[in-house]
Amino acid sequence: MEKVRQIAGRSVPRHVAIIMDGNNRWAKRRLLPGVAGHKAGVDAVRAVIEVCAKAGVEVLTLFAFSSENWQRPAEEVGALMELFLSALRREAKKLNENGISLKIIGDRSRFHPELQAAMAQAEAMTAGPNRFILQVAANYGGQWDIVQAAQQLAREAQSGRLNPDEITPALFQGYLATENGPLPDLCIRTGGERRISNFLLWQIAYAELYFSDLYWPDFKHEAMRQALADYATRQRRFGKTCEQVEREAGAEC
């Protein structure tokens, strides 16, 4: 894994979010159990981290396990939990050595205490300023995230510490699991599907969407570079006209 190297340039997204889809189908095509696809997907995670870090991306968020994934067969869920635990123990030191901070977002209460402890330990080991941030969304759902933020704000208002009239989108954002970090500029989904699947619903309101037909285990260095290259061709207007953007930033319509 290459050391993090920040590269200036507005054509590079500050935050990339990825829905890692297609592990089971990758395995099925090879007549392998579903967990084999998840294990193979670890190599794709490493590849994507390397490309993003080298390109100057500041935050990478990976959708590892959704709040809906508990509905999968118990054997598969158990295997995923074991894989998650072993990956945390194996990779935390490497992440730290490469200047990468790990942050896990989602509702941890449903995970086994041993896994919760491993999460906290990995986060503490990799903590530090001015680092590439790897966020792993585990037992996460966009609707859950919005509801838990609303609940926090409601408690603040109920206690008298917050006037409801003071609630703004910026304030609300700080109560989300991603807190006040940069919002995703680019959201990628692999596996050929064309939907968001309850991922970062608030945060990706203005993200550029990129869909790949590759299954996640096959989405490696070149595929990630192609996604970044596609992003660089897009003009981000945020409600402005093309002419306004052109005048302000020298972009071409």
DRENPA-3360 file (N, C-alpha, C; in nm, 2 decimals, always signed):
BEGIN
1 = MEKVRQIA = +0.08/-0.12/+0.00/+0.00/+0.00/+0.00/+0.09/+0.12/+0.00 ~ +0.06/+0.22/-0.09/+0.14/+0.34/-0.10/+0.11/+0.44/+0.01 ~ +0.21/+0.51/+0.05/+0.19/+0.62/+0.15/+0.09/+0.72/+0.09 ~ +0.02/+0.78/+0.18/-0.08/+0.88/+0.13/-0.01/+1.00/+0.08 ~ -0.05/+1.05/-0.04/+0.01/+1.17/-0.10/-0.10/+1.26/-0.15 ~ -0.11/+1.37/-0.09/-0.22/+1.47/-0.13/-0.18/+1.54/-0.25 ~ -0.27/+1.55/-0.35/-0.24/+1.62/-0.48/-0.35/+1.72/-0.49 ~ -0.31/+1.85/-0.51/-0.41/+1.95/-0.53/-0.48/+1.94/-0.66;
9 = GRSVPRHV = -0.60/+1.99/-0.67/-0.67/+1.99/-0.80/-0.82/+1.97/-0.78 ~ -0.90/+2.06/-0.83/-1.04/+2.05/-0.81/-1.11/+1.94/-0.89 ~ -1.04/+1.88/-0.98/-1.10/+1.77/-1.05/-1.09/+1.64/-0.97 ~ -1.03/+1.64/-0.86/-1.02/+1.52/-0.77/-1.13/+1.53/-0.66 ~ -1.22/+1.44/-0.65/-1.32/+1.44/-0.54/-1.25/+1.44/-0.40 ~ -1.30/+1.52/-0.31/-1.25/+1.51/-0.17/-1.30/+1.39/-0.10 ~ -1.42/+1.35/-0.14/-1.48/+1.23/-0.07/-1.54/+1.14/-0.17 ~ -1.50/+1.01/-0.17/-1.56/+0.91/-0.25/-1.63/+0.81/-0.17;
17 = AIIMDGNN = -1.76/+0.78/-0.20/-1.84/+0.68/-0.13/-1.87/+0.56/-0.23 ~ -1.86/+0.44/-0.18/-1.87/+0.33/-0.27/-1.97/+0.22/-0.21 ~ -2.07/+0.18/-0.29/-2.15/+0.07/-0.25/-2.09/-0.06/-0.32 ~ -2.03/-0.14/-0.24/-1.95/-0.26/-0.29/-2.04/-0.37/-0.31 ~ -2.09/-0.38/-0.43/-2.20/-0.48/-0.47/-2.14/-0.58/-0.56 ~ -2.19/-0.71/-0.55/-2.16/-0.81/-0.64/-2.07/-0.92/-0.59 ~ -2.04/-0.92/-0.46/-1.96/-1.03/-0.41/-2.02/-1.17/-0.42 ~ -2.15/-1.18/-0.39/-2.21/-1.31/-0.40/-2.22/-1.36/-0.54;
25 = RWAKRRLL = -2.26/-1.27/-0.63/-2.27/-1.31/-0.77/-2.14/-1.35/-0.83 ~ -2.03/-1.28/-0.79/-1.89/-1.31/-0.83/-1.86/-1.45/-0.79 ~ -1.90/-1.49/-0.66/-1.87/-1.62/-0.61/-1.95/-1.73/-0.68 ~ -2.08/-1.69/-0.70/-2.17/-1.79/-0.76/-2.13/-1.83/-0.90 ~ -2.08/-1.73/-0.98/-2.03/-1.76/-1.11/-1.91/-1.86/-1.11 ~ -1.84/-1.86/-1.00/-1.72/-1.95/-0.98/-1.76/-2.07/-0.90 ~ -1.89/-2.10/-0.88/-1.94/-2.21/-0.80/-1.87/-2.22/-0.67 ~ -1.86/-2.10/-0.60/-1.80/-2.09/-0.47/-1.91/-2.04/-0.37;
33 = PGVAGHKA = -1.89/-2.06/-0.24/-1.98/-2.01/-0.14/-1.98/-1.86/-0.14 ~ -2.08/-1.79/-0.10/-2.09/-1.65/-0.10/-1.98/-1.58/-0.03 ~ -1.94/-1.64/+0.08/-1.84/-1.57/+0.16/-1.70/-1.56/+0.09 ~ -1.68/-1.65/-0.01/-1.56/-1.64/-0.09/-1.55/-1.51/-0.17 ~ -1.67/-1.46/-0.21/-1.67/-1.33/-0.28/-1.64/-1.22/-0.19 ~ -1.68/-1.23/-0.07/-1.65/-1.12/+0.03/-1.50/-1.12/+0.06 ~ -1.44/-1.24/+0.07/-1.30/-1.25/+0.10/-1.22/-1.20/-0.02 ~ -1.26/-1.23/-0.14/-1.20/-1.18/-0.26/-1.21/-1.03/-0.27;
41 = GVDAVRAV = -1.32/-0.97/-0.22/-1.34/-0.83/-0.22/-1.24/-0.75/-0.14 ~ -1.18/-0.81/-0.05/-1.08/-0.74/+0.04/-0.96/-0.69/-0.05 ~ -0.93/-0.76/-0.15/-0.82/-0.72/-0.24/-0.87/-0.59/-0.32 ~ -0.99/-0.59/-0.35/-1.05/-0.47/-0.42/-1.05/-0.35/-0.33 ~ -1.07/-0.37/-0.20/-1.07/-0.26/-0.10/-0.93/-0.20/-0.10 ~ -0.83/-0.29/-0.09/-0.69/-0.24/-0.09/-0.66/-0.16/-0.21 ~ -0.70/-0.21/-0.33/-0.67/-0.14/-0.45/-0.73/-0.01/-0.46 ~ -0.86/+0.00/-0.42/-0.93/+0.13/-0.42/-0.87/+0.23/-0.32;
49 = IEVCAKAG = -0.83/+0.18/-0.21/-0.76/+0.27/-0.11/-0.63/+0.33/-0.17 ~ -0.55/+0.24/-0.23/-0.43/+0.29/-0.29/-0.45/+0.39/-0.40 ~ -0.54/+0.37/-0.49/-0.57/+0.47/-0.59/-0.62/+0.60/-0.54 ~ -0.72/+0.59/-0.45/-0.77/+0.71/-0.39/-0.67/+0.79/-0.31 ~ -0.59/+0.73/-0.23/-0.49/+0.79/-0.15/-0.39/+0.86/-0.24 ~ -0.34/+0.79/-0.34/-0.24/+0.85/-0.44/-0.30/+0.97/-0.51 ~ -0.43/+0.96/-0.55/-0.49/+1.07/-0.63/-0.52/+1.19/-0.55 ~ -0.52/+1.18/-0.41/-0.54/+1.30/-0.33/-0.68/+1.30/-0.27;
57 = VEVLTLFA = -0.76/+1.20/-0.29/-0.89/+1.19/-0.22/-0.86/+1.20/-0.07 ~ -0.95/+1.27/+0.00/-0.93/+1.28/+0.15/-1.01/+1.18/+0.23 ~ -1.13/+1.14/+0.18/-1.22/+1.05/+0.26/-1.27/+0.95/+0.16 ~ -1.27/+0.82/+0.20/-1.32/+0.71/+0.13/-1.42/+0.64/+0.22 ~ -1.55/+0.63/+0.18/-1.65/+0.56/+0.26/-1.70/+0.44/+0.19 ~ -1.69/+0.32/+0.25/-1.72/+0.19/+0.20/-1.84/+0.14/+0.27 ~ -1.95/+0.10/+0.19/-2.07/+0.04/+0.25/-2.04/-0.11/+0.26 ~ -2.00/-0.15/+0.38/-1.96/-0.29/+0.41/-2.08/-0.38/+0.45;
65 = FSSENWQR = -2.17/-0.33/+0.53/-2.28/-0.41/+0.58/-2.40/-0.32/+0.62 ~ -2.51/-0.34/+0.55/-2.62/-0.25/+0.57/-2.71/-0.30/+0.68 ~ -2.80/-0.21/+0.73/-2.89/-0.25/+0.83/-2.99/-0.36/+0.78 ~ -3.00/-0.37/+0.65/-3.09/-0.47/+0.59/-3.02/-0.60/+0.57 ~ -2.89/-0.61/+0.58/-2.81/-0.73/+0.55/-2.83/-0.84/+0.66 ~ -2.88/-0.80/+0.78/-2.91/-0.90/+0.88/-3.01/-1.00/+0.83 ~ -3.09/-0.97/+0.73/-3.19/-1.06/+0.68/-3.13/-1.17/+0.59 ~ -3.00/-1.17/+0.56/-2.94/-1.27/+0.48/-2.93/-1.40/+0.57;
73 = PAEEVGAL = -2.90/-1.51/+0.50/-2.88/-1.64/+0.58/-2.79/-1.63/+0.69 ~ -2.82/-1.69/+0.81/-2.74/-1.68/+0.93/-2.60/-1.72/+0.91 ~ -2.58/-1.82/+0.83/-2.44/-1.87/+0.80/-2.36/-1.76/+0.73 ~ -2.42/-1.69/+0.64/-2.35/-1.59/+0.57/-2.32/-1.47/+0.66 ~ -2.42/-1.43/+0.74/-2.39/-1.32/+0.83/-2.28/-1.35/+0.93 ~ -2.28/-1.48/+0.98/-2.18/-1.52/+1.08/-2.04/-1.51/+1.01 ~ -2.03/-1.56/+0.89/-1.91/-1.56/+0.82/-1.86/-1.42/+0.79 ~ -1.95/-1.33/+0.76/-1.92/-1.19/+0.74/-1.86/-1.12/+0.87;
81 = MELFLSAL = -1.93/-1.15/+0.98/-1.88/-1.10/+1.11/-1.74/-1.15/+1.14 ~ -1.71/-1.28/+1.11/-1.58/-1.33/+1.14/-1.47/-1.26/+1.04 ~ -1.52/-1.24/+0.92/-1.43/-1.18/+0.82/-1.40/-1.03/+0.87 ~ -1.50/-0.96/+0.91/-1.48/-0.83/+0.96/-1.39/-0.82/+1.08 ~ -1.41/-0.91/+1.17/-1.32/-0.91/+1.29/-1.17/-0.94/+1.25 ~ -1.15/-1.04/+1.17/-1.01/-1.08/+1.13/-0.95/-0.96/+1.05 ~ -1.03/-0.90/+0.97/-0.98/-0.79/+0.89/-0.94/-0.67/+0.97 ~ -1.02/-0.64/+1.08/-0.98/-0.53/+1.17/-0.85/-0.56/+1.24;
89 = RREAKKLN = -0.83/-0.68/+1.29/-0.71/-0.72/+1.36/-0.59/-0.72/+1.27 ~ -0.61/-0.76/+1.14/-0.50/-0.78/+1.05/-0.46/-0.65/+0.99 ~ -0.55/-0.56/+0.95/-0.53/-0.45/+0.87/-0.50/-0.32/+0.95 ~ -0.54/-0.31/+1.08/-0.53/-0.18/+1.15/-0.39/-0.13/+1.15 ~ -0.29/-0.22/+1.18/-0.15/-0.18/+1.19/-0.10/-0.13/+1.05 ~ -0.14/-0.19/+0.94/-0.10/-0.15/+0.81/-0.16/-0.01/+0.78 ~ -0.29/+0.01/+0.81/-0.35/+0.14/+0.79/-0.27/+0.25/+0.86 ~ -0.24/+0.22/+0.99/-0.17/+0.32/+1.06/-0.03/+0.35/+1.00;
97 = ENGISLKI = +0.04/+0.25/+0.96/+0.17/+0.27/+0.90/+0.16/+0.35/+0.77 ~ +0.05/+0.35/+0.71/+0.03/+0.42/+0.58/-0.04/+0.55/+0.59 ~ -0.06/+0.60/+0.72/-0.12/+0.73/+0.74/-0.27/+0.73/+0.71 ~ -0.33/+0.62/+0.74/-0.48/+0.62/+0.72/-0.55/+0.60/+0.85 ~ -0.65/+0.68/+0.87/-0.74/+0.67/+0.99/-0.86/+0.60/+0.96 ~ -0.90/+0.50/+1.04/-1.02/+0.42/+1.02/-1.13/+0.48/+1.11 ~ -1.24/+0.49/+1.05/-1.36/+0.53/+1.13/-1.48/+0.44/+1.08 ~ -1.55/+0.39/+1.18/-1.66/+0.30/+1.15/-1.79/+0.37/+1.19;
105 = IGDRSRFH = -1.88/+0.38/+1.09/-2.01/+0.45/+1.11/-2.12/+0.35/+1.10 ~ -2.22/+0.37/+1.19/-2.33/+0.28/+1.19/-2.37/+0.25/+1.33 ~ -2.47/+0.17/+1.35/-2.52/+0.13/+1.48/-2.44/+0.01/+1.53 ~ -2.35/+0.03/+1.62/-2.27/-0.08/+1.67/-2.34/-0.17/+1.77 ~ -2.45/-0.13/+1.82/-2.51/-0.20/+1.94/-2.55/-0.35/+1.90 ~ -2.57/-0.38/+1.78/-2.61/-0.52/+1.74/-2.49/-0.61/+1.73 ~ -2.37/-0.56/+1.72/-2.25/-0.64/+1.70/-2.21/-0.71/+1.83 ~ -2.14/-0.82/+1.82/-2.09/-0.89/+1.94/-1.99/-0.80/+2.01;
113 = PELQAAMA = -1.99/-0.80/+2.14/-1.89/-0.71/+2.22/-1.75/-0.73/+2.17 ~ -1.71/-0.85/+2.13/-1.57/-0.86/+2.09/-1.54/-0.78/+1.96 ~ -1.64/-0.78/+1.87/-1.63/-0.70/+1.75/-1.63/-0.56/+1.77 ~ -1.72/-0.51/+1.86/-1.73/-0.37/+1.90/-1.59/-0.33/+1.96 ~ -1.53/-0.41/+2.04/-1.40/-0.38/+2.10/-1.29/-0.37/+2.00 ~ -1.30/-0.46/+1.90/-1.20/-0.45/+1.79/-1.21/-0.33/+1.71 ~ -1.34/-0.28/+1.69/-1.36/-0.16/+1.61/-1.30/-0.04/+1.69 ~ -1.33/-0.03/+1.82/-1.27/+0.08/+1.89/-1.12/+0.08/+1.90;
121 = QAEAMTAG = -1.06/-0.04/+1.91/-0.92/-0.05/+1.92/-0.86/-0.01/+1.78 ~ -0.91/-0.05/+1.67/-0.86/-0.02/+1.54/-0.87/+0.14/+1.52 ~ -0.98/+0.20/+1.56/-1.00/+0.34/+1.54/-0.89/+0.41/+1.63 ~ -0.87/+0.37/+1.75/-0.78/+0.44/+1.84/-0.63/+0.42/+1.78 ~ -0.60/+0.30/+1.73/-0.47/+0.28/+1.68/-0.44/+0.37/+1.56 ~ -0.54/+0.40/+1.48/-0.52/+0.47/+1.35/-0.55/+0.62/+1.36 ~ -0.59/+0.67/+1.48/-0.63/+0.81/+1.49/-0.51/+0.90/+1.47 ~ -0.54/+1.02/+1.42/-0.43/+1.11/+1.40/-0.48/+1.22/+1.30;
129 = PNRFILQV = -0.41/+1.34/+1.31/-0.45/+1.45/+1.22/-0.39/+1.44/+1.08 ~ -0.46/+1.51/+0.99/-0.40/+1.52/+0.85/-0.38/+1.39/+0.79 ~ -0.47/+1.30/+0.80/-0.46/+1.16/+0.74/-0.57/+1.14/+0.64 ~ -0.55/+1.05/+0.55/-0.65/+0.99/+0.47/-0.75/+0.92/+0.56 ~ -0.88/+0.94/+0.54/-0.98/+0.88/+0.63/-1.06/+0.77/+0.55 ~ -1.05/+0.65/+0.61/-1.13/+0.54/+0.56/-1.25/+0.52/+0.65 ~ -1.37/+0.54/+0.60/-1.49/+0.52/+0.68/-1.56/+0.39/+0.63 ~ -1.58/+0.31/+0.72/-1.65/+0.18/+0.69/-1.79/+0.19/+0.75;
137 = AANYGGQW = -1.89/+0.18/+0.66/-2.03/+0.18/+0.71/-2.08/+0.04/+0.74 ~ -2.10/+0.01/+0.87/-2.14/-0.12/+0.91/-2.26/-0.12/+1.00 ~ -2.36/-0.20/+0.97/-2.49/-0.19/+1.03/-2.54/-0.05/+1.01 ~ -2.53/+0.00/+0.89/-2.56/+0.14/+0.86/-2.68/+0.14/+0.76 ~ -2.76/+0.25/+0.78/-2.87/+0.27/+0.68/-2.89/+0.42/+0.68 ~ -2.91/+0.48/+0.56/-2.93/+0.62/+0.55/-3.05/+0.67/+0.63 ~ -3.16/+0.59/+0.63/-3.28/+0.63/+0.71/-3.25/+0.63/+0.86 ~ -3.18/+0.53/+0.90/-3.14/+0.52/+1.04/-3.06/+0.64/+1.08;
145 = DIVQAAQQ = -2.96/+0.68/+0.99/-2.87/+0.79/+1.02/-2.95/+0.92/+1.04 ~ -3.05/+0.95/+0.95/-3.13/+1.07/+0.96/-3.22/+1.06/+1.09 ~ -3.27/+0.95/+1.12/-3.36/+0.94/+1.24/-3.28/+0.96/+1.37 ~ -3.16/+0.89/+1.37/-3.08/+0.91/+1.50/-3.03/+1.05/+1.51 ~ -3.00/+1.12/+1.40/-2.97/+1.27/+1.41/-3.09/+1.35/+1.46 ~ -3.21/+1.32/+1.41/-3.33/+1.39/+1.46/-3.35/+1.36/+1.60 ~ -3.33/+1.24/+1.65/-3.35/+1.20/+1.79/-3.25/+1.28/+1.88 ~ -3.13/+1.29/+1.84/-3.03/+1.37/+1.92/-3.08/+1.52/+1.93;
153 = LAREAQSG = -3.12/+1.58/+1.82/-3.16/+1.71/+1.82/-3.29/+1.73/+1.90 ~ -3.38/+1.63/+1.90/-3.50/+1.64/+1.97/-3.47/+1.64/+2.12 ~ -3.37/+1.56/+2.16/-3.33/+1.55/+2.30/-3.27/+1.69/+2.35 ~ -3.19/+1.75/+2.26/-3.13/+1.87/+2.29/-3.24/+1.98/+2.31 ~ -3.34/+1.98/+2.22/-3.45/+2.08/+2.23/-3.53/+2.05/+2.35 ~ -3.56/+1.93/+2.38/-3.64/+1.89/+2.50/-3.57/+1.94/+2.63 ~ -3.44/+1.93/+2.63/-3.37/+1.97/+2.75/-3.35/+2.12/+2.76 ~ -3.39/+2.19/+2.66/-3.37/+2.34/+2.66/-3.24/+2.39/+2.61;
161 = RLNPDEIT = -3.15/+2.30/+2.57/-3.02/+2.34/+2.53/-3.02/+2.39/+2.38 ~ -3.13/+2.36/+2.31/-3.14/+2.40/+2.17/-3.27/+2.46/+2.14 ~ -3.27/+2.57/+2.07/-3.40/+2.62/+2.02/-3.43/+2.56/+1.88 ~ -3.54/+2.50/+1.87/-3.57/+2.43/+1.74/-3.56/+2.52/+1.62 ~ -3.58/+2.66/+1.64/-3.56/+2.75/+1.53/-3.42/+2.76/+1.48 ~ -3.33/+2.72/+1.57/-3.18/+2.73/+1.53/-3.13/+2.61/+1.45 ~ -3.22/+2.51/+1.43/-3.18/+2.39/+1.35/-3.17/+2.43/+1.20 ~ -3.06/+2.41/+1.14/-3.03/+2.44/+1.00/-2.98/+2.31/+0.94;
169 = PALFQGYL = -2.97/+2.31/+0.81/-2.91/+2.19/+0.74/-2.77/+2.17/+0.79 ~ -2.69/+2.28/+0.81/-2.55/+2.26/+0.85/-2.55/+2.20/+0.99 ~ -2.63/+2.25/+1.08/-2.64/+2.20/+1.22/-2.68/+2.05/+1.21 ~ -2.78/+2.02/+1.14/-2.83/+1.88/+1.13/-2.72/+1.79/+1.08 ~ -2.64/+1.83/+0.98/-2.54/+1.75/+0.93/-2.44/+1.71/+1.03 ~ -2.41/+1.79/+1.13/-2.31/+1.76/+1.23/-2.36/+1.65/+1.32 ~ -2.49/+1.62/+1.32/-2.54/+1.51/+1.41/-2.55/+1.38/+1.33 ~ -2.52/+1.38/+1.20/-2.51/+1.25/+1.13/-2.39/+1.17/+1.16;
177 = ATENGPLP = -2.39/+1.04/+1.13/-2.28/+0.96/+1.16/-2.14/+1.01/+1.10 ~ -2.15/+1.08/+0.98/-2.03/+1.13/+0.92/-1.99/+1.26/+0.98 ~ -2.07/+1.32/+1.06/-2.04/+1.44/+1.13/-2.02/+1.56/+1.03 ~ -1.91/+1.64/+1.06/-1.89/+1.75/+0.97/-1.78/+1.73/+0.87 ~ -1.75/+1.61/+0.83/-1.65/+1.59/+0.73/-1.71/+1.63/+0.59 ~ -1.62/+1.63/+0.49/-1.67/+1.67/+0.36/-1.77/+1.57/+0.31 ~ -1.88/+1.63/+0.24/-1.98/+1.55/+0.19/-1.93/+1.47/+0.06 ~ -1.98/+1.35/+0.03/-1.93/+1.28/-0.09/-1.95/+1.36/-0.22;
185 = DLCIRTGG = -1.84/+1.37/-0.29/-1.85/+1.43/-0.43/-1.88/+1.32/-0.53 ~ -1.84/+1.20/-0.51/-1.86/+1.09/-0.60/-1.91/+0.97/-0.53 ~ -2.02/+0.91/-0.58/-2.08/+0.79/-0.52/-2.07/+0.68/-0.63 ~ -2.01/+0.57/-0.60/-1.99/+0.46/-0.70/-2.07/+0.34/-0.65 ~ -2.13/+0.27/-0.74/-2.19/+0.14/-0.71/-2.14/+0.04/-0.81 ~ -2.09/-0.07/-0.77/-2.05/-0.18/-0.86/-2.16/-0.28/-0.87 ~ -2.14/-0.38/-0.95/-2.23/-0.49/-0.96/-2.34/-0.48/-1.06 ~ -2.35/-0.37/-1.13/-2.45/-0.35/-1.24/-2.58/-0.30/-1.19;
193 = ERRISNFL = -2.60/-0.28/-1.06/-2.73/-0.22/-1.02/-2.73/-0.07/-1.03 ~ -2.85/-0.01/-1.04/-2.86/+0.13/-1.05/-2.95/+0.19/-0.94 ~ -2.91/+0.17/-0.82/-2.99/+0.23/-0.71/-2.89/+0.26/-0.59 ~ -2.95/+0.34/-0.50/-2.87/+0.39/-0.39/-2.87/+0.30/-0.27 ~ -2.98/+0.22/-0.25/-3.00/+0.12/-0.14/-2.97/+0.18/+0.00 ~ -3.03/+0.29/+0.03/-3.03/+0.34/+0.17/-2.89/+0.38/+0.21 ~ -2.81/+0.43/+0.13/-2.67/+0.46/+0.16/-2.65/+0.61/+0.16 ~ -2.61/+0.67/+0.28/-2.58/+0.81/+0.29/-2.68/+0.90/+0.22;
201 = LWQIAYAE = -2.81/+0.88/+0.25/-2.92/+0.95/+0.18/-2.90/+1.10/+0.19 ~ -2.88/+1.15/+0.31/-2.86/+1.30/+0.33/-2.73/+1.34/+0.26 ~ -2.63/+1.27/+0.28/-2.49/+1.32/+0.24/-2.47/+1.32/+0.09 ~ -2.53/+1.23/+0.01/-2.51/+1.23/-0.13/-2.61/+1.31/-0.21 ~ -2.67/+1.40/-0.15/-2.77/+1.49/-0.22/-2.71/+1.55/-0.35 ~ -2.59/+1.59/-0.35/-2.53/+1.65/-0.47/-2.41/+1.57/-0.52 ~ -2.40/+1.45/-0.48/-2.29/+1.36/-0.53/-2.31/+1.33/-0.68 ~ -2.20/+1.31/-0.75/-2.20/+1.26/-0.88/-2.21/+1.11/-0.87;
209 = LYFSDLYW = -2.30/+1.05/-0.95/-2.32/+0.90/-0.94/-2.25/+0.83/-1.05 ~ -2.19/+0.72/-1.02/-2.11/+0.64/-1.12/-2.14/+0.49/-1.09 ~ -2.19/+0.43/-1.20/-2.23/+0.29/-1.19/-2.14/+0.20/-1.27 ~ -2.09/+0.09/-1.21/-2.00/+0.00/-1.29/-2.07/-0.14/-1.29 ~ -2.05/-0.20/-1.41/-2.11/-0.34/-1.42/-2.01/-0.44/-1.36 ~ -1.89/-0.41/-1.32/-1.80/-0.50/-1.26/-1.85/-0.54/-1.12 ~ -1.84/-0.67/-1.09/-1.86/-0.71/-0.95/-1.75/-0.66/-0.86 ~ -1.78/-0.64/-0.74/-1.68/-0.57/-0.65/-1.54/-0.64/-0.65;
217 = PDFKHEAM = -1.53/-0.77/-0.64/-1.39/-0.82/-0.64/-1.31/-0.79/-0.76 ~ -1.38/-0.75/-0.87/-1.31/-0.72/-1.00/-1.28/-0.57/-1.01 ~ -1.33/-0.49/-0.92/-1.32/-0.34/-0.93/-1.19/-0.30/-0.86 ~ -1.08/-0.30/-0.94/-0.95/-0.28/-0.88/-0.89/-0.15/-0.93 ~ -0.76/-0.14/-0.94/-0.69/-0.02/-0.97/-0.74/+0.05/-1.09 ~ -0.74/-0.01/-1.21/-0.78/+0.05/-1.33/-0.92/+0.10/-1.33 ~ -1.01/+0.01/-1.27/-1.15/+0.05/-1.26/-1.17/+0.18/-1.18 ~ -1.10/+0.19/-1.07/-1.11/+0.30/-0.98/-1.05/+0.43/-1.05;
225 = RQALADYA = -0.94/+0.41/-1.12/-0.89/+0.52/-1.20/-0.98/+0.57/-1.31 ~ -1.06/+0.48/-1.37/-1.16/+0.52/-1.47/-1.27/+0.60/-1.41 ~ -1.31/+0.56/-1.29/-1.42/+0.63/-1.22/-1.37/+0.77/-1.18 ~ -1.25/+0.79/-1.14/-1.20/+0.92/-1.11/-1.18/+1.00/-1.23 ~ -1.14/+0.94/-1.34/-1.13/+1.01/-1.47/-1.27/+1.06/-1.52 ~ -1.37/+0.97/-1.50/-1.51/+1.01/-1.54/-1.55/+1.13/-1.46 ~ -1.53/+1.13/-1.33/-1.56/+1.24/-1.24/-1.50/+1.37/-1.29 ~ -1.37/+1.36/-1.33/-1.30/+1.48/-1.37/-1.36/+1.55/-1.50;
233 = TRQRRFGK = -1.45/+1.47/-1.57/-1.51/+1.53/-1.69/-1.64/+1.60/-1.66 ~ -1.69/+1.59/-1.54/-1.82/+1.64/-1.50/-1.81/+1.78/-1.44 ~ -1.91/+1.86/-1.48/-1.91/+2.00/-1.43/-2.02/+2.00/-1.31 ~ -1.97/+2.04/-1.19/-2.06/+2.05/-1.08/-2.11/+2.19/-1.06 ~ -2.24/+2.20/-1.07/-2.30/+2.34/-1.07/-2.38/+2.37/-0.95 ~ -2.43/+2.28/-0.87/-2.50/+2.31/-0.74/-2.61/+2.41/-0.76 ~ -2.68/+2.39/-0.87/-2.80/+2.48/-0.89/-2.77/+2.60/-0.98 ~ -2.64/+2.63/-1.00/-2.60/+2.75/-1.08/-2.61/+2.71/-1.23;
241 = TCEQVERE = -2.60/+2.81/-1.32/-2.60/+2.78/-1.46/-2.46/+2.75/-1.50 ~ -2.45/+2.69/-1.62/-2.32/+2.66/-1.68/-2.23/+2.78/-1.69 ~ -2.30/+2.89/-1.74/-2.23/+3.02/-1.76/-2.17/+3.07/-1.63 ~ -2.25/+3.06/-1.52/-2.20/+3.11/-1.39/-2.08/+3.03/-1.35 ~ -2.08/+2.90/-1.36/-1.97/+2.82/-1.33/-1.85/+2.86/-1.41 ~ -1.87/+2.88/-1.54/-1.76/+2.91/-1.63/-1.70/+3.04/-1.59 ~ -1.78/+3.14/-1.56/-1.72/+3.27/-1.51/-1.64/+3.25/-1.38 ~ -1.69/+3.18/-1.29/-1.63/+3.17/-1.16/-1.51/+3.08/-1.15;
249 = AGAEC = -1.51/+2.97/-1.23/-1.41/+2.87/-1.22/-1.33/+2.84/-1.35 ~ -1.38/+2.90/-1.45/-1.31/+2.88/-1.58/-1.34/+2.75/-1.64 ~ -1.45/+2.68/-1.59/-1.49/+2.55/-1.65/-1.56/+2.58/-1.79 ~ -1.56/+2.48/-1.87/-1.63/+2.49/-2.00/-1.77/+2.43/-1.99 ~ -1.86/+2.49/-2.05/-2.00/+2.43/-2.06/-2.01/+2.32/-2.16;
% end
